[in-house]
Amino acid sequence: MISLACKKRAVPLYWKILTHKGASNLTEQKAVIPPVIRLLKGQKIIITADIEFHSIFLSYWLKKYQKQDVYFAFRQKKSMIIKRGKKYS
């Protein structure tokens, strides 16, 4: 689900009902983002996500939207170690 933060409330904008239990995968996560970016075209968008959206590959995929004023921040587990290294595309 993608929601719009407005006056300390979350207003759902777009969602997809999954047919399985557990967390969504990268393909499912990537499917819900573009429709909202199109809906809010011309607006500065900051995507904040919980630890389910922890894929480094999702962050690299989202970089293609930076020219459209789309930015992101993913919450991580306290035990997560982040290192700079080889660039992926």
N, C-alpha and C positions, 0 to 999 in steps of 0.2 A: 504494500500500500504506500502511496505517496500522498502526503498531506501538506497543506499550506499552513504555516504558523501565522496566526492572526490574533492579536490581543490575548495572549496566553492560552490560546486554544489551538487545536489541530483540526483543520477542515479537510476531510478526505477529498482528493481530486481524482485519483486513479488507483485502481487495484485490480488484482487478478486472483481468482480463487484457484488454489492448487488442489490437485487430486491426490496428493500424498501427504503423509505426516512428516514432521521435521522441518528443517530449514530449507529455504529456497536455494537453488544453485545459480551459478553465474549466468547462464542463459536466461533463466526466469527473471533475474534481477535486471539484466540488460533490456528485457522486453518492456518493463513498465516505465523506464526513464524517458525515452524519446517522445512518447505522446505528451508528456507533461512539459517537456522542453518546447515542443511545438505550440502547445497551449499558451505558454507564458513567453512566447517569442518577443524579443526586445526588452525583456525585464532582466535585471541582474538576479541570478538564481544561485543559492547556496544550498547544496545538498548535504544534510547531516544524517548520518546513518548509525544504527546500533551495531553491535559486534557481529551480527549475522552477515553484514556486508563488509567482511574483512579482506576480501580477495585483492591481492596486489594487481591482479589482471583487470579487475573492475576499475581500479584507480587509473591504470594506464588507458583503458578504454574511455573513461570520462575525460581524459585530457584533450581529446579531439573536440570537445565542446567549449574549451576555454575561450576561443575566439568569439563565442556567442555569449560571453559573460556568465558562464556556468562554472561554479567552483564547488569543491566538496571537502568534507571532513568526516572521517570514519572513526568511531569510537573503537578502542582496542582493549583487550584484556590487560590487566596490570602486568602480567608476566610476559607480554609481547616484547620481543627485542627487534628493534629496527636498525638496519645497517644500510649505509649507502654502498652501492656497488654497481654491477653491470646494469646497463639500461635495457629495458625490454620495450617492444613496440606492439 
